[in-house]
């Protein structure tokens, strides 16, 4: 069979049939971000490592700047010439993917391509950095593309590219989260050993329940919950002292002039004890005590809340305040008013746990495992953020600060109750009926 007839045979197809589409042999834009082999390898090394530190290598040259491409490179064209052909050069932006692109340099010698930033495999590092940092402040794909579009930074990133990067973040996050949990367990075991307790009995954070009944005002419910938390925080090393101060709050509230019950109270806050000390108890008048039906509701609750096994788990002063701080960290990355998928919520929870336990350094570790280079600016920011966190925590932990916050909350509750008394309830279930 000659060559011509062979070509005709190959070209023949059944009448009415469609020609086969040619298979695309190159890479789609999102495929450049799909490779996470570098992240997976780093995650596996971290998982096997016995080192529990969050130190990361620092690249002193790492850093980005926002420039006006046309203005800057048009000015450069007026001053630059090719060293080879001694002709003028021109610059164009080419092949943009997310925030990354190539700079096309053209002269009589031909065309040359320069990457706008470092690559991780074939994907631009800046895109991984952008997605994770935006996730830290609760911004997803739509927000990223809005930012890029209005800042004239490009069309943003595609949905497939975004979720490829999210998958990469999840892999890096899991390895750093495991590292943080191993470190926390080891530290807790050392503390138990120092206290002479079994190493495997670990403390947990306990949520302080809030009493709910129609006969209790919002102010009183808040006050009872606050007193319970303060009793734990003031006596983090003694179950008996915790129990004593918790019951002090209950008996203080049911005391009357005929039957004062302040044996558990402290002189620092109990006005009756202060009156005894100042010898003015004869003219002291108790505020109205809790109603009998309210006492009957509260007493079994207090008995449950002062059980030995529950208070033993509170050793160390872990209360709802810590849970609220953790929740705030999660909600900052996955806002409550915006739907988030399973992987996003998992990343948010694991990142929040790492920040809550270790400060901001684990965030840098996550980025490093992803292949993102950490520069001096990121190190400085993480250090300053941790210092500010400690400073604020120390200020808020002082008795004066706690008292001031309590007074502000109570003042707001008082004001709300006055509004309800004057105007009636304006909103609530069944009001429209």
C-alpha positions in Angstrom: 0.0 0.0 0.0 1.5 3.3 -1.0 1.7 6.4 1.2 -1.1 8.2 -0.4 -3.6 5.4 0.0 -2.6 4.9 3.6 -3.3 8.6 4.4 -6.7 8.4 2.7 -7.5 5.3 4.8 -6.6 7.1 8.0 -8.6 10.2 7.0 -11.8 8.1 6.2 -14.6 8.1 8.7 -18.2 6.9 8.8 -20.6 9.3 7.1 -22.4 11.5 9.7 -19.9 10.8 12.5 -18.0 13.7 14.1 -14.3 14.0 13.9 -12.4 13.1 17.1 -11.3 16.1 19.2 -7.6 16.5 19.5 -6.4 15.8 23.0 -4.9 18.9 24.8 -1.2 18.0 25.7 -0.3 21.1 27.7 -1.2 22.3 31.2 -4.3 24.2 32.1 -3.8 27.2 34.3 -5.2 25.5 37.4 -2.9 22.5 36.9 0.1 24.5 37.8 -1.3 24.9 41.4 -2.3 21.2 41.6 1.1 19.8 42.5 1.4 19.5 46.3 4.2 16.9 46.3 6.6 19.4 48.1 3.9 20.0 50.8 3.2 16.3 51.3 6.9 15.5 51.6 7.5 18.3 54.2 4.4 17.2 56.1 5.6 13.6 56.3 9.0 14.7 57.6 7.4 16.9 60.2 5.2 14.0 61.3 8.1 11.7 61.8 10.3 14.3 63.5 10.7 14.4 67.3 11.4 18.1 67.2 8.4 20.0 68.7 9.6 23.5 68.0 7.9 25.9 65.5 11.1 27.5 64.2 11.2 28.2 60.5 14.0 29.1 58.1 14.0 32.8 57.3 14.8 34.1 53.8 16.1 37.7 54.2 15.3 38.4 50.5 11.6 37.4 50.7 9.2 40.2 50.2 6.6 41.6 47.8 5.7 45.1 46.7 2.7 46.4 44.8 3.7 48.5 41.7 2.0 50.1 38.8 3.3 47.8 36.0 2.7 50.0 33.0 4.1 53.2 34.6 7.2 51.5 36.1 8.2 49.4 33.1 7.5 52.2 30.6 9.9 54.4 32.5 12.5 51.6 32.6 12.2 51.1 28.8 13.5 54.7 28.3 16.7 53.9 30.2 17.5 50.2 29.5 19.1 48.5 26.5 20.0 44.9 25.8 23.6 44.1 26.6 23.8 41.7 23.7 22.2 43.5 20.7 22.5 47.0 22.2 18.8 47.7 21.2 15.9 49.0 23.1 13.9 46.6 25.2 10.2 46.4 25.9 8.2 44.8 28.8 4.8 43.1 28.8 2.8 41.2 31.3 2.1 37.7 30.0 0.3 34.5 31.2 -1.1 35.8 34.5 -2.3 33.2 37.0 -3.8 34.7 40.1 -1.3 37.2 41.4 1.6 35.6 39.5 2.6 36.2 35.9 5.6 36.3 33.6 7.3 39.5 32.4 7.9 39.2 28.7 11.1 41.0 27.7 11.5 41.7 24.0 14.4 43.0 21.9 16.2 42.2 18.6 17.7 39.1 20.3 14.2 37.6 20.8 11.9 37.1 23.7 12.8 36.2 27.3 10.4 35.4 30.2 10.9 36.3 33.8 8.8 35.0 36.6 7.2 37.8 38.7 7.9 35.8 41.9 9.2 32.4 43.2 7.6 29.2 42.1 6.6 26.2 44.1 6.9 23.4 41.5 5.1 25.2 38.6 2.7 27.3 40.7 3.3 30.8 42.0 4.1 31.0 45.7 2.1 34.2 46.0 -1.2 32.4 45.2 -0.7 30.0 48.1 0.2 32.8 50.4 -2.8 34.9 49.3 -5.4 32.1 49.8 -4.1 31.1 53.3 -3.7 34.7 54.6 -7.1 35.6 53.3 -8.5 32.6 55.0 -6.9 33.8 58.3 -9.1 36.9 58.2 -12.2 35.0 57.1 -12.2 35.9 53.3 -12.9 33.2 50.7 -12.8 32.9 47.0 -15.4 35.6 46.3 -13.6 38.1 48.6 -10.2 37.3 47.0 -11.5 37.9 43.5 -13.3 41.1 44.6 -10.0 42.3 46.1 -8.0 41.5 43.0 -10.6 43.0 40.7 -11.0 46.3 42.4 -7.3 46.7 43.1 -6.6 46.1 39.4 -4.4 43.1 40.3 -6.0 40.8 37.8 -9.1 38.5 37.5 -8.3 36.7 40.7 -8.1 32.9 40.8 -10.4 30.2 39.5 -12.6 28.0 41.7 -10.5 24.9 40.8 -7.2 26.6 41.6 -8.6 27.9 44.9 -9.7 24.4 46.1 -6.4 22.8 45.0 -4.7 25.3 47.2 -7.1 24.7 50.1 -6.3 21.0 49.8 -2.6 21.9 50.0 -3.2 24.1 53.1 -5.2 21.2 54.7 -2.2 18.8 54.3 0.2 21.3 55.8 -2.2 22.3 58.6 -2.7 18.7 59.7 1.0 18.1 60.2 1.5 21.3 62.2 -1.7 20.6 64.2 -0.4 17.2 65.2 2.9 18.7 66.2 1.2 21.3 68.4 -1.0 18.6 70.1 2.1 16.4 70.8 3.8 19.3 72.4 0.7 20.2 74.5 0.4 16.6 75.7 4.1 16.4 76.7 3.9 19.7 78.6 0.8 18.6 80.5 2.5 15.3 81.4 5.5 17.2 82.8 3.1 19.5 84.8 1.3 16.4 86.2 4.6 14.8 87.2 5.7 18.0 88.9 2.5 18.0 90.9 2.9 14.4 91.8 -0.2 13.4 89.8 -0.6 10.6 87.2 0.9 11.7 83.9 -2.0 10.4 81.8 -4.7 12.4 83.7 -5.0 15.5 81.6 -6.9 18.7 82.4 -9.6 20.0 80.1 -11.5 23.2 79.6 -14.9 23.3 81.2 -17.9 25.3 79.9 -19.6 27.2 82.7 -23.4 26.5 82.4 -25.8 29.4 82.4 -29.0 28.9 84.5 -32.2 29.6 82.5 -35.6 30.1 84.2 -38.3 32.6 83.8 -38.0 33.7 87.4 -34.4 34.7 87.1 -33.5 38.1 85.5 -30.8 38.3 82.8 -28.6 40.3 85.2 -28.8 37.7 87.9 -28.1 34.8 85.5 -25.0 36.6 84.3 -23.9 37.4 87.8 -24.2 33.8 89.0 -22.3 32.5 85.9 -19.6 35.1 86.4 -19.2 34.3 90.1 -18.8 30.6 89.3 -16.0 31.4 86.8 -14.3 33.7 89.2 -14.3 31.1 91.9 -12.4 28.7 89.6 -9.9 31.4 88.5 -9.2 32.6 92.0 -8.4 29.1 93.3 -6.9 27.2 90.4 -5.0 24.9 92.7 -7.6 23.9 95.3 -10.9 22.1 94.7 -12.0 22.8 98.3 -11.5 26.5 97.9 -13.3 26.5 94.6 -16.3 24.7 96.2 -16.3 27.0 99.2 -16.4 30.2 97.1 -19.0 28.8 94.7 -21.4 28.0 97.6 -20.5 31.4 99.1 -22.2 33.0 96.1 -25.3 30.9 96.6 -25.7 31.4 100.3 -24.9 35.1 100.0 -27.9 35.5 97.6 -30.4 33.7 99.9 -29.3 35.5 103.1 -31.8 37.7 105.0 -31.7 39.9 108.0 -33.4 37.2 110.0 -31.1 34.4 108.7 -27.7 35.7 107.4 -25.6 32.9 105.8 -22.2 34.5 105.1 -19.8 32.0 106.7 -18.3 31.2 103.3 -18.1 34.8 102.2 -14.9 36.9 101.9 -14.4 40.3 103.4 -13.1 41.5 100.1 -16.5 41.5 98.5 -19.2 40.7 101.0 -20.8 43.9 102.4 -22.2 42.0 105.4 -18.7 40.8 106.4 -17.5 44.3 106.0 -20.3 45.6 108.3 -19.3 43.0 110.9 -15.7 44.1 110.6 -16.7 47.8 110.9 -19.1 47.0 113.8 -22.1 48.5 111.8 -23.9 45.2 111.4 -26.9 46.4 113.5 -27.9 48.9 110.9 -27.0 46.7 107.9 -30.0 45.7 105.7 -29.8 42.7 103.3 -31.1 43.2 99.8 -34.1 41.1 98.9 -33.2 37.4 98.9 -33.9 35.0 96.1 -37.4 33.7 96.1 -38.0 30.2 97.6 -38.9 28.6 94.3 -35.8 30.0 92.7 -33.7 28.6 95.5 -35.2 25.2 95.0 -34.2 25.4 91.3 -30.7 26.7 91.9 -29.6 24.4 94.8 -29.5 21.1 92.8 -27.7 22.9 90.0 -25.0 24.2 92.4 -24.7 20.6 93.8 -24.0 19.3 90.3 -21.5 22.1 89.6 -19.5 21.5 92.8 -19.1 17.8 92.3 -15.6 16.5 93.0 -14.9 15.1 89.6 -16.0 18.3 87.8 -14.0 20.6 89.9 -10.9 18.4 89.6 -11.1 18.9 85.9 -11.0 22.7 86.5 -7.6 22.5 88.2 -5.5 25.0 86.4 -8.2 27.6 86.0 -9.6 26.5 82.7 -13.1 28.0 82.2 -15.4 29.2 79.5 -13.3 32.3 79.0 -10.7 30.1 77.3 -13.4 28.4 75.2 -14.7 31.8 74.1 -11.2 32.9 73.1 -10.8 29.8 71.0 -14.2 30.2 69.4 -13.3 33.8 68.5 -10.2 32.5 66.7 -12.3 30.0 64.7 -15.0 32.6 63.8 -12.3 35.0 62.6 -11.3 32.4 59.9 -14.8 30.9 59.3 -17.4 33.6 60.1 -20.6 32.3 61.6 -22.7 34.3 59.1 -21.0 32.8 56.1 -21.4 29.1 55.0 -18.1 27.2 55.2 -17.4 23.7 54.0 -16.0 20.8 56.1 -12.3 21.4 55.1 -12.5 25.2 55.7 -14.0 24.6 59.2 -11.3 22.0 59.9 -8.5 24.3 58.9 -10.1 27.1 61.0 -10.4 24.9 64.1 -6.9 23.5 63.8 -5.3 26.9 63.1 -7.2 28.4 66.1 -6.0 25.6 68.3 -2.4 26.2 67.3 -2.6 29.9 67.8 -4.4 29.5 71.1 -1.7 27.1 72.4 1.4 28.4 70.9 0.9 31.9 69.6 1.3 33.0 65.9 4.5 31.0 65.2 2.6 27.9 64.1 1.0 30.0 61.3 4.5 30.6 59.9 5.3 26.9 60.3 2.2 26.0 58.2 3.2 28.5 55.5 6.7 27.0 55.5 5.4 23.5 55.2 3.4 24.7 52.2 6.6 25.8 50.5 6.1 29.5 51.2 9.2 31.4 52.0 9.1 33.3 55.3 10.8 36.7 55.3 11.8 39.1 58.1 8.6 41.1 57.9 6.4 38.0 58.7 8.7 37.1 61.6 8.5 40.6 63.0 4.7 40.6 62.7 4.3 37.3 64.4 6.6 38.4 67.3 4.8 41.7 67.8 1.4 40.0 67.6 2.3 37.5 70.4 3.7 40.3 72.5 0.6 42.3 72.2 -1.5 39.3 73.0 0.4 38.7 76.2 0.2 42.4 77.2 -3.6 42.5 76.7 -4.0 39.2 78.6 -2.0 40.5 81.5 -3.9 43.8 81.6 -7.3 42.0 81.4 -6.3 39.5 84.1 -5.9 42.2 86.8 -8.6 42.5 89.4 -9.2 46.1 88.6 -9.8 45.2 84.9 -12.1 42.4 85.8 -14.1 44.6 88.1 -14.4 47.3 85.5 -15.6 44.8 82.9 -18.1 43.3 85.3 -19.5 46.8 86.2 -19.8 47.7 82.5 -21.7 44.4 81.7 -24.0 44.9 84.7 -24.7 48.5 83.7 -25.7 47.4 80.3 -28.0 44.7 81.7 -29.5 47.2 84.1 -30.2 49.6 81.3 -31.8 46.9 79.1 -34.0 45.9 82.0 -35.2 49.5 82.5 -36.0 49.7 78.8 -38.1 46.5 79.0 -39.9 47.8 82.1 -40.7 51.1 80.5 -41.5 50.0 76.9 -42.3 46.3 77.3 -40.6 43.5 75.3 -40.2 44.7 71.7 -39.1 41.4 70.2 -39.4 37.7 71.1 -41.1 34.4 70.3 -44.9 34.7 70.1 -44.9 38.5 70.4 -46.8 38.9 67.1 -49.5 36.5 68.3 
